[in-house]
């Protein structure tokens, strides 16, 4: 089935039609702080993916939010990618539902939680959540509500600098209007 023949609702061209679930990693533009993670779902060899990510939070002085948008699969801001699983296209809606269901929090922990929900639903293989959790960096907001130990250590840094970093992440990693630097 070609894109031109699909007007309202398309089923995958075959039961074996798979989507790639990947974690996109954006390195923060500073010497401290963990990288930003984005869960990406795309067809093989696609230019764009659906991006699922937790945004804002204490470092932006805003409540956590969950963003679902379209972005380039190979955005210049995404420095690394980690393959999570190939899933049947019929499970694509389950990824969106799991992302919406999972409350926003530190992006890496949020991705681990979403993958855990997908594992409970048998969308990804057993053990996937543990494998992904091993890649996660320390949550800078853990242990102290909205301001964990790392936030306390950085208290002497002006809040405007924290907002600039959060703004950079949202602009370069989180905007659906990414383009190549060329």
Buried (B, 14 or more C-beta within 10 A) or exposed (E): EEEEEEEEEEEBEEEEBBBBBBBBBBBBEEEEBBBBBBBBBBBEEBEBBBBBBBBBBBBBEEEBEBBBBEBBBBBEBBEEBEEBBEBBBEBBEBBEBBBEEBEBBBBBBBBBBBBBBBBEEEBBEEEBBEBBBEBBEEBBBBEEEEBBBBBEEBEEEEEEEBBEBBEBBBEBBBBBEBEEEE
